[in-house]
Every structure is written in C-alpha cells, then in structure tokens.
C-alpha cells in the first residue's frame, strides 16, 4: 500500500503544479488587457496550451525515477486509484485531477489496461454534489435596492479594472437603454429583476467579457457586457448582449479559448450550461481553456451515444480529401479524421507536417473562422458500428493507423471536429439570396484569418463548412501556414487577353509564391459564385492587399474581430459616441445625468 500511496501523491503533486501554473498564466490576462499588450496576451494563450502535456511528462519521469518497478504493476495501480480517490473527495478540481491521472496511466500502459478498475472511464464527480455550489462562482445584484443604473455601475466597479474608463456613465446609460429595448425582461419592474454575474472576467484577444444572467419571473437569459481598450484613451463598454444565440457564438468551437480564473471549474461550467443548454460539457470546458478536460468529457459523450444509438459509421459526405480520410456517425454531430497512408502527388509534405499544422491552429487565435480539433490516440470503436464499405475503405487508405480485431476497430491517431455542411454542398442547395449571403461571409472568413496571420493555403470551397448559425468556418489544415511565410506576387499587367494568358502560363513561381489573381480561377470556377464573392471582396484578387496585411502584422498590429454583430456596438449605433483619446480627460468628469 505504501507504493500505491506514493504513486498517488506523485500524480496529485503533478496535477497541482499544472493547475497552479495554468492559473498563474491565466491571471496575467487581466494585466495584458489593462496594458493593451495584445502580442504578449497571444503568446501567453499559445504557451498555456502546452502546459498540460509538459506536466504529465514530468510526472511520468518522476514516477520512473522513484518507482521504476511499480510503474508497470497493474494490480498495484488498482490500489493507486482507490488511494487517489480519497484525495479527491472534496477537491475543488476533482474532475480535472481525474483526467490528469488518466493521462499518466494511459501513457504508461497499453490500451488493453484502459478499463474502469484502472482509470476514470466515468467520472466520480457527482453532479448533484459539486465540489462547491454553483452559487459560489457568481455574485447577485438586486436593482430593487438601487435601480438599474446603480446596479450596473456596481457590477463594473466590483471588477476593479486599474485602467480608467473613457466615459463610464455614458456607457451605463446605453447599457440600460439596450437592456430595456432588446430584452423581454426589461418590461419588469426592478423589484422583479436579479442579475447573477460570474466573479471572473473572461478575456480573449483584445476584449474582456463580464458574463452573467438576468433572472425574472419569466426565467433567465444571458447578460454579457464586452469591454474594449482604446489604447491611449481607456476602457469602454462596447455593447450589451442578451440573445442566447450571440452567447453561443461567443462560446463557439471556432474561437480561441478564454483566459478566465476558475478555482472550481465544475461550478463555472454548470453555470454556463444553464445559459447554453445546447452546449455539451466538452464544449464548455474547452471554451474556458480546459481543453484536455473537454477531450475527456467528449469521449464520455461518445461512449454514451454509442450505447443509445444503433446507426453505423459511414464516409463523410462531400469530396474525398487528398490528405485525410473522413468518416462520421450520422446521429452524432462530429466528423472523425485520420491522416492517409499516402497523399496525392500534389501534396508535397508528410504526416509530421500535417500534425504540426493542426497543432499550429490549436495554439493560434482562430478568430471564429477555424474549427477546434480534438486529437486522440488509440481510439477503440465497436467494429459492428462500421459499414462494410467504410471498413474496406479505411483498410485501404489508413491501414498504417488501423488495427482491426473481432470486436474493435482501433485507430492509432485521430482528429475529431464538429460536423458542418461543406460549403460547396451548401451552395448547391441554397437560394440566390443565401448564396449571396454565404459568399460574402466566405470572403469575411478569408479576411479575418489573414488578419490573424493565417494563410489557409487550399481555399477550395470544399475545405470550408457552414455552421448552424450560417457562419463560414475553415476546417482543412494540411496546407495552412503563417501569412508572413508566403510571398504574394502579381502577374504582369496587360490589356491583351492572349498576353495575359501567356504571362500566367510562363510565370516562374518559387516555393512559397502565391498569385491571388488565381483565386478567381481555382477557388470559384462557377461564374455566379465568383461574381457574388468578388463583387463584395475584389481586394482578395490584389496581391498588394495581401502584402499590406503582412506589413501590418510585422508592425505588431492586432486587428479587432468581434464575435457579435457590428450593428450592436454602441460606437456604431450612436452617432455621438466618441472613444477618441482627446476626449478622455473631459469625459472622465461627466456627471451621471449629463445629456450628450
């Protein structure tokens, strides 16, 4: 038993170190926001993603150093798990500590040992008895005591930002005005309204989000206030969001993870889930930066779904990829992607390059335009859930990543993404108005990615999907690279058609050269679709436009990309809204009842 206790303590020590460092780098987000240090924020966000694997590897190294023989003693590990359970009884991050334990065990042992006796296939966390009540993560405010304005003023004040506001009283008036106008709860008298606001600020990119809910006799809905920092001027409240759909997009799978302090993650996640009932635990844990816990929750959701369904895995609809073999379970809203054994001749890279590019996207700001991926090793799925046709195709295309026995199909390396309607298929079924709207959004998607220093590489429509919110999202990363690594060139200018064709045909292109004029030919060959795209986004054909974006990135410019409609922003809705630095000093002294 002494060995079991020592192993359990080493694993728990490793987890504590991981969570402490995770919280430390997360806490820096406030300082980065207050100082408008966007590049440092991006660096912190990227580095944090690697913390988990580093701590797991350190823990395994310590186990092998101190207890080399016991490390692979499976019967002993059944005692280790029981001892570890005792440590988690009132642990505030119990579910995360379980996942950390699983990671250590699974890297030490072969897949045949992955069962309930040895690992936490199912969590021991009782959802009815969380480590702390959900109420511990939020603060309630009662407008009946002081009125709506004072309640909102107090909500903002309680977060104690060190950077001054440009004109907080003006912003509060607009918050109240918006609340009354856009919320059905706004018609209630103040004594029938309560605000429950999470105690932690949600930081991402160049914004801070105060997140909570408004509660009335009708029920509850989101109450989200995005804060922005106008460098040289101060902070301002950008808008008020009360639509659950807007909240769903803000917490969507195509955005970077939030930086948010969460001493009791389960309580925070369950608060969010009450506002976003269509989001899974996996999606919510991932959204707050706990992506490893998101993977654990997702796998549990998959196992549960398999027991409650009877359909079979089939090849995903659409054009077959040249790098990935993709399949799906029709009743489950995800796709499963495996790197092919052999690539098409036009793909001049290898498996290692593909994995590196998927990791690049994982660590980068996805600006709402690149789907998050869950990466797994040694995934075992029931063989009887695969159609014979799919199993044959998998054997032929990913045989090196596949192990098939009597009952299981084991995939050695696998990516999983949210299923979307491929853009090319969506366009085949769309009306003319829908085509115009979605191609405009496709252009916006390209622009937002390149603003974030991402060149998608293969911009064919089949590599983009359409979400249920009718947003275009990129999901094929085998050719993705940093925008700064690309050389954008133009063809020689001529008014003669034959000369133009010859110039394009005879142009010498070096590795890394890209000619934006070719987008019109190769990405959108259909005349109607091409016209819809380039009537709204003609600059995408101009190499100068792409080079200008590169220059801005080199100069350290981080563009604003908002996860909510521009028409909701106060500075665009109200003509007299001013966030310029020169108005900062006088606005600090405006009284609450000033008229503007």
C-alpha positions in Angstrom: 0.0 0.0 0.0 3.0 2.3 0.6 3.8 2.2 -3.1 0.2 2.9 -4.0 0.1 5.9 -1.8 3.4 7.3 -3.0 2.3 6.9 -6.7 -1.0 8.7 -5.9 0.8 11.5 -4.2 3.3 12.0 -7.1 0.4 12.2 -9.6 -1.6 14.6 -7.4 1.6 16.8 -6.9 2.0 16.9 -10.7 -1.6 17.9 -11.2 -1.3 20.6 -8.5 1.8 22.0 -10.2 -0.1 22.0 -13.6 -3.1 23.8 -12.2 -1.1 26.3 -10.3 0.9 27.3 -13.4 -2.2 27.3 -15.5 -3.9 29.7 -13.1 -0.8 31.9 -13.0 -0.6 32.4 -16.7 -4.4 32.9 -16.9 -4.2 35.6 -14.2 -1.8 37.6 -16.4 -4.6 38.1 -18.9 -6.0 41.0 -16.8 -2.7 42.8 -16.9 -2.3 42.2 -20.6 -5.8 43.7 -21.2 -5.3 46.7 -18.9 -1.9 47.4 -20.6 -3.3 46.7 -24.1 -0.4 44.3 -24.6 -2.1 42.2 -27.2 1.0 40.4 -28.5 2.0 39.3 -25.0 -1.5 38.0 -24.5 -1.3 35.9 -27.7 2.0 34.5 -26.5 0.5 33.5 -23.1 -2.5 31.9 -24.7 -0.4 29.9 -27.1 2.1 28.7 -24.4 -0.7 27.7 -21.9 -2.0 25.0 -24.3 1.3 23.1 -23.9 1.3 23.2 -20.1 -0.7 20.0 -19.6 1.4 17.7 -21.6 4.6 19.1 -20.1 3.4 18.4 -16.5 2.2 14.9 -17.5 5.6 14.1 -18.9 7.3 15.5 -15.8 5.1 13.3 -13.6 5.9 10.2 -15.5 9.6 10.9 -15.4 9.4 11.3 -11.6 7.5 8.0 -11.2 10.0 6.2 -13.3 12.8 7.6 -11.4 11.4 6.9 -7.9 9.4 3.8 -8.5 10.7 2.1 -11.7 9.4 -1.4 -11.0 6.0 -0.3 -9.6 5.3 1.9 -12.6 4.0 -1.0 -14.7 2.5 -3.1 -11.9 -1.2 -3.2 -13.0 -2.6 -4.8 -9.8 -0.9 -2.1 -7.7 -2.5 0.6 -9.8 -5.9 -0.5 -8.8 -4.8 0.4 -5.2 -3.4 3.6 -6.5 -6.7 4.6 -8.0 -8.5 3.9 -4.7 -5.9 6.0 -2.8 -6.2 8.8 -5.3 -10.0 8.8 -4.9 -9.6 9.6 -1.2 -7.6 12.7 -2.1 -10.4 13.9 -4.5 -13.2 13.6 -2.1 -13.6 17.4 -1.6 -11.1 18.5 -4.2 -12.2 21.8 -6.0 -10.8 20.5 -9.3 -11.7 16.8 -8.8 -12.7 16.2 -12.4 -9.5 17.8 -13.8 -7.4 15.7 -11.4 -9.1 12.5 -12.6 -8.2 13.4 -16.2 -4.6 14.1 -15.2 -4.5 10.7 -13.6 -5.9 9.1 -16.7 -3.3 10.7 -18.9 -0.4 9.5 -16.7 -1.8 5.9 -16.6 -2.5 5.7 -20.3 1.0 6.9 -21.3 2.5 4.2 -19.1 0.2 1.2 -20.0 -1.0 -0.4 -23.2 -4.6 0.1 -24.3 -5.7 -3.3 -23.0 -5.5 -1.9 -19.5 -7.9 1.0 -20.1 -10.9 -0.1 -18.1 -12.9 1.1 -15.1 -10.7 -0.6 -12.5 -7.6 1.3 -13.6 -8.8 4.7 -14.9 -11.7 7.1 -14.6 -13.7 6.0 -17.6 -16.6 7.6 -15.9 -16.2 10.5 -13.5 -16.8 10.0 -9.8 -17.9 13.6 -9.6 -21.5 13.7 -8.5 -23.2 16.5 -10.4 -25.7 16.8 -7.6 -22.9 17.4 -5.1 -20.3 19.5 -6.9 -17.1 20.4 -5.0 -18.7 23.8 -4.4 -22.2 25.0 -5.1 -22.8 26.9 -8.4 -23.7 30.0 -6.4 -20.0 30.2 -5.2 -18.9 31.4 -8.7 -21.3 34.3 -9.1 -22.5 37.5 -7.3 -26.1 38.6 -7.3 -27.2 42.2 -7.7 -30.7 43.5 -7.0 -31.9 46.6 -8.9 -34.8 47.0 -6.5 -32.3 48.4 -3.9 -30.6 51.0 -6.1 -32.1 51.0 -9.6 -30.7 49.6 -12.9 -28.0 52.2 -13.4 -26.5 51.8 -9.9 -26.6 48.0 -10.2 -24.7 48.1 -13.5 -22.3 50.7 -12.1 -21.7 48.4 -9.1 -21.2 45.3 -11.4 -18.5 47.1 -13.3 -16.9 48.6 -10.2 -16.6 45.2 -8.5 -14.2 44.0 -11.2 -11.8 46.9 -10.2 -10.0 47.5 -13.5 -6.9 49.6 -13.0 -7.3 51.3 -16.4 -9.8 54.3 -16.3 -12.9 54.3 -18.4 -13.3 56.9 -21.1 -16.9 57.7 -20.1 -18.4 55.0 -17.9 -21.6 57.0 -17.1 -22.5 57.3 -20.8 -21.9 53.6 -21.3 -24.1 52.7 -18.4 -26.9 54.7 -19.8 -26.6 52.9 -23.1 -26.5 49.5 -21.3 -29.8 50.4 -19.6 -31.3 51.7 -22.8 -30.3 48.5 -24.6 -31.5 46.2 -21.8 -34.9 47.8 -21.9 -35.1 47.7 -25.7 -33.8 44.2 -26.5 -34.8 42.2 -23.5 -38.3 40.9 -22.7 -37.2 41.1 -19.1 -36.8 44.8 -19.5 -40.5 45.3 -19.1 -40.5 44.0 -15.5 -40.3 46.5 -12.5 -36.9 46.5 -10.9 -38.1 44.5 -7.9 -38.7 41.6 -10.2 -35.2 41.6 -11.7 -31.9 40.0 -10.4 -28.5 39.9 -12.0 -26.2 36.9 -11.3 -22.8 37.9 -12.6 -19.8 35.5 -12.7 -17.0 36.7 -10.4 -14.3 36.1 -13.0 -13.8 38.1 -16.2 -13.5 36.3 -19.5 -10.5 37.5 -21.5 -9.9 36.7 -25.2 -8.0 38.5 -27.8 -8.5 42.3 -27.3 -11.7 42.0 -25.2 -12.8 41.3 -21.7 -16.3 39.9 -21.1 -18.4 40.4 -18.0 -20.7 37.3 -18.1 -23.8 36.6 -16.2 -27.6 36.3 -16.4 -30.7 38.3 -15.8 -33.4 36.5 -13.8 -37.1 37.4 -13.8 -40.4 35.6 -13.3 -40.1 34.6 -17.0 -36.9 32.8 -16.5 -33.3 33.7 -17.3 -31.2 34.8 -20.2 -27.6 35.9 -20.8 -26.4 39.3 -19.7 -22.9 39.9 -21.3 -21.0 43.2 -21.4 -17.9 43.2 -23.6 -15.2 45.7 -22.6 -12.7 47.1 -25.0 -9.5 49.1 -24.5 -8.9 52.1 -26.8 -5.1 52.5 -26.4 -4.3 56.0 -25.3 -7.8 56.7 -24.2 -9.1 54.0 -21.7 -11.8 51.4 -21.4 -15.3 51.4 -22.7 -18.4 49.1 -22.6 -18.8 48.1 -26.2 -22.4 46.7 -26.1 -24.9 44.6 -24.2 -25.7 41.0 -25.3 -28.8 39.2 -24.1 -29.5 36.9 -27.0 -28.6 33.3 -26.3 -27.6 32.9 -29.9 -24.9 35.6 -29.6 -23.7 33.9 -26.4 -23.5 30.6 -28.2 -21.3 32.2 -31.0 -19.1 33.8 -28.4 -18.5 30.4 -26.7 -18.3 28.7 -30.1 -16.0 25.9 -31.2 -14.2 28.1 -33.8 -12.8 30.6 -31.4 -9.7 30.7 -29.2 -10.0 29.5 -25.6 -10.9 32.1 -23.0 -8.5 33.1 -20.2 -10.7 33.0 -17.1 -9.9 32.3 -13.5 -11.8 29.2 -12.4 -10.9 27.8 -8.9 -13.9 25.5 -9.1 -14.3 24.7 -12.9 -17.3 22.4 -12.4 -19.3 25.2 -10.8 -18.4 27.7 -13.5 -19.2 25.2 -16.3 -22.6 24.3 -14.9 -23.5 28.0 -14.6 -22.7 28.4 -18.2 -24.6 25.3 -19.2 -27.8 26.7 -17.6 -27.5 29.6 -20.2 -26.3 27.4 -23.0 -28.2 24.1 -22.7 -27.3 23.1 -26.2 -23.6 23.2 -25.4 -22.0 20.0 -24.1 -19.8 19.8 -21.1 -16.9 19.1 -23.5 -17.5 22.3 -25.4 -17.8 24.4 -22.3 -14.7 23.0 -20.6 -12.8 23.6 -23.8 -14.1 27.2 -24.2 -12.6 28.2 -20.8 -9.2 26.7 -21.7 -9.5 23.3 -20.1 -9.3 21.5 -23.5 -7.9 18.3 -22.0 -11.0 18.1 -19.8 -13.0 18.8 -22.9 -11.5 15.8 -24.5 -12.3 13.6 -21.5 -15.9 14.8 -21.5 -16.3 14.4 -25.2 -15.1 10.8 -25.1 -17.6 10.0 -22.4 -20.3 11.6 -24.5 -19.3 9.4 -27.4 -19.4 6.3 -25.4 -22.8 7.2 -24.0 -24.1 8.0 -27.5 -22.9 4.6 -28.8 -24.9 2.8 -26.2 -28.1 4.8 -27.1 -27.9 4.6 -30.9 -27.6 1.9 -33.5 -26.6 3.6 -36.7 -23.2 2.9 -38.3 -20.2 4.9 -39.2 -20.0 5.9 -42.9 -17.7 8.0 -45.1 -18.4 11.7 -44.6 -20.4 13.3 -47.5 -18.6 15.5 -49.9 -15.4 15.3 -52.0 -12.8 12.9 -50.6 -9.7 14.7 -49.2 -6.3 14.0 -50.5 -4.7 14.0 -47.0 -7.4 13.0 -44.6 -9.9 10.1 -44.7 -13.0 11.4 -43.0 -15.9 9.5 -41.6 -18.9 10.2 -39.4 -21.8 8.7 -37.4 -24.9 10.3 -38.8 -26.7 10.5 -35.4 -23.6 12.2 -33.8 -22.7 15.8 -34.9 -19.0 15.2 -35.4 -16.5 14.0 -38.1 -13.6 11.7 -37.5 -10.4 12.5 -39.5 -7.4 10.2 -40.0 -4.2 11.0 -41.9 -4.0 8.9 -45.0 -1.1 6.5 -45.5 -0.3 8.1 -48.9 -1.0 11.6 -50.1 -1.9 12.7 -53.6 1.3 13.7 -55.6 0.4 17.4 -55.4 0.8 17.3 -51.6 4.5 17.6 -51.1 4.7 17.1 -47.4 4.4 14.2 -44.9 2.4 13.1 -41.8 4.7 15.0 -39.5 4.0 18.3 -41.3 0.2 17.7 -41.2 0.3 17.1 -37.4 2.4 20.2 -37.0 -0.1 22.3 -38.9 -3.0 21.1 -36.9 -1.1 22.0 -33.7 -0.4 25.4 -35.2 -4.1 26.1 -35.5 -4.8 24.7 -32.0 -2.3 27.2 -30.5 -3.3 30.1 -32.7 -6.1 32.7 -32.5 -8.9 31.0 -34.5 -10.9 34.3 -34.8 -14.1 32.4 -35.1 -13.2 31.0 -38.5 -11.2 27.8 -37.8 -12.8 24.8 -36.1 -11.3 23.4 -33.0 -10.0 19.8 -33.2 -9.8 17.1 -30.5 -6.8 14.9 -31.0 -6.7 11.3 -29.7 -4.5 8.3 -29.8 -5.6 4.6 -29.7 -9.3 5.2 -30.0 -11.3 1.9 -29.9 -14.7 1.8 -31.6 -17.1 -1.1 -32.0 -16.4 -3.0 -35.2 -20.1 -3.7 -35.7 -20.8 0.0 -36.0 -18.8 0.4 -39.2 -20.4 -0.4 -42.6 -18.5 -3.0 -44.6 -17.9 -0.3 -47.3 -16.3 2.1 -44.8 -14.2 -0.6 -43.1 -12.8 -1.6 -46.5 -12.0 2.0 -47.5 -10.3 2.6 -44.1 -8.2 -0.5 -44.5 -7.1 0.7 -48.0 -6.4 4.3 -47.1 -5.3 4.4 -43.4 -4.1 0.9 -42.8 -1.0 2.0 -41.1 -3.1 3.8 -38.5 -5.6 0.9 -38.1 -5.9 -2.2 -36.0 -9.0 -4.4 -36.5 -9.9 -7.4 -34.4 -13.0 -9.4 -33.9 -14.9 -6.7 -32.0 -13.0 -3.5 -32.1 -11.5 -1.0 -34.6 -8.6 0.8 -33.1 -7.4 4.0 -34.7 -3.9 5.0 -33.6 -4.2 8.7 -34.3 -7.4 10.6 -34.8 -8.8 14.1 -35.1 -12.4 14.9 -34.3 -14.2 18.1 -35.3 -17.7 19.5 -35.3 -19.6 18.4 -38.4 -20.7 21.2 -40.7 -22.3 21.3 -44.1 -19.4 21.6 -46.6 -19.6 25.0 -48.3 -19.7 23.5 -51.9 -22.7 21.3 -50.9 -24.4 24.2 -49.1 -24.2 26.3 -52.3 -25.8 23.5 -54.4 -28.9 23.6 -52.2 -29.0 27.4 -51.4 -31.3 30.1 -52.8 -29.8 33.1 -54.7 -30.1 35.2 -51.5 -28.5 32.5 -49.4 -25.6 32.2 -51.9 -25.0 35.9 -51.8 -25.0 36.0 -48.0 -22.8 32.9 -47.6 -20.2 34.0 -50.2 -20.0 37.4 -48.5 -19.2 35.6 -45.3 -16.7 33.3 -47.0 -14.8 36.5 -48.1 -15.0 37.8 -44.5 -13.7 34.4 -43.2 -10.6 34.7 -45.5 -10.0 38.3 -44.4 -10.3 37.6 -40.7 -7.9 34.6 -41.0 -5.3 36.6 -42.8 -5.7 39.5 -40.3 -4.7 36.9 -37.7 -1.6 35.9 -39.7 -3.1 32.7 -41.1 -2.9 31.7 -44.8 -5.4 28.9 -45.3 -3.5 27.5 -48.3 -6.1 25.4 -50.0 -9.1 27.8 -50.2 -11.3 25.5 -52.2 -14.9 25.7 -51.1 -15.0 22.1 -50.1 -12.5 22.9 -47.3 -14.9 25.3 -45.6 -18.1 24.4 -43.7 -21.3 26.3 -42.8 -22.4 26.2 -39.2 -26.0 26.2 -37.9 -25.6 30.0 -37.3 -24.8 30.3 -41.1 -21.2 31.2 -40.5 -18.4 30.0 -42.8 -15.6 28.1 -40.9 -12.4 26.6 -42.3 -11.6 23.0 -41.3 -8.9 21.6 -43.5 -5.5 22.5 -42.1 -3.0 20.4 -44.1 -1.8 23.4 -46.1 -2.2 26.1 -43.5 0.7 28.3 -42.7 1.5 31.8 -41.3 0.7 34.6 -43.7 4.2 36.0 -43.2 5.7 32.8 -44.7 4.0 33.4 -48.0 5.3 35.5 -51.0 2.4 37.2 -52.7 3.0 38.1 -56.3 1.1 39.6 -59.3 1.1 38.7 -62.9 2.4 41.2 -65.4 -0.2 43.7 -66.3 -1.5 43.8 -69.9 -4.7 44.7 -71.7 -4.3 41.9 -74.3 -6.1 38.7 -73.3 -3.6 36.4 -75.1 -0.6 38.2 -73.4 -2.3 37.8 -70.0 -2.8 34.0 -70.6 0.8 33.6 -71.7 2.1 35.7 -68.8 0.3 33.4 -66.4 1.4 30.2 -68.1 5.1 31.3 -68.4 5.4 32.9 -65.0 8.2 31.2 -62.9 6.9 30.5 -59.4 9.2 29.7 -56.5 8.2 27.6 -53.4 6.0 29.9 -51.3 4.8 32.1 -54.1 1.1 32.8 -54.3 -0.7 34.7 -57.0 -4.0 36.0 -55.6 -5.4 36.5 -59.2 -5.7 32.8 -59.4 -8.3 32.6 -56.7 -10.9 33.5 -59.2 -10.0 30.6 -61.4 -9.3 27.8 -59.0 -11.4 28.6 -55.9 -14.6 29.8 -57.5 -14.9 28.4 -61.1 -18.6 29.0 -61.3 -19.3 32.4 -62.8 -22.3 33.2 -60.5 -20.4 32.3 -57.3 -17.3 34.1 -58.5 -19.4 37.3 -59.1 -21.0 37.1 -55.7 -17.6 36.8 -54.0 -15.6 39.4 -55.9 -18.4 42.0 -56.1 -18.1 42.3 -52.3 -14.4 41.4 -51.9 -12.5 42.4 -55.0 -9.3 43.2 -53.0 -8.8 39.4 -52.5 -7.5 39.3 -56.1 -5.0 42.0 -55.4 -1.5 40.9 -54.2 -1.0 44.4 -52.8 -3.9 43.8 -50.4 -2.3 40.6 -49.0 1.1 42.3 -48.7 -0.4 45.2 -46.8 -1.8 42.7 -44.3 1.6 41.2 -43.9 3.1 44.6 -43.3 0.5 45.4 -40.6 1.3 42.1 -38.8 5.1 42.8 -39.0 4.3 46.2 -37.3 2.6 44.4 -34.4 -1.0 45.4 -35.4 -3.6 43.1 -33.9 -6.9 43.8 -35.7 -10.3 43.9 -34.0 -12.5 41.0 -34.9 -15.8 40.9 -33.0 -17.8 37.8 -32.2 -21.1 39.7 -32.3 -22.7 41.8 -35.0 -21.3 45.3 -35.6 -24.7 46.8 -35.5 -25.0 46.1 -31.8 -21.8 48.1 -30.9 -22.6 51.4 -29.2 -20.0 53.3 -31.2 -21.7 52.4 -34.4 -25.3 52.6 -33.2 -25.0 56.1 -31.7 -23.6 59.0 -33.8 -22.3 60.9 -30.8 -20.4 58.0 -29.2 -16.7 59.0 -29.0 -13.8 56.8 -28.0 -11.0 59.1 -29.3 -8.1 59.8 -26.9 -8.5 63.5 -27.0 -11.9 63.3 -25.3 -10.7 61.1 -22.5 -9.9 63.7 -19.9 -13.1 65.8 -20.2 -15.3 62.6 -20.3 -13.9 61.4 -17.0 -15.6 64.3 -15.4 -19.1 64.0 -17.0 -21.8 63.6 -14.4 -24.3 60.7 -14.5 -27.1 62.9 -15.7 -25.3 64.8 -18.4 -27.0 64.9 -21.8 -24.9 64.3 -24.9 
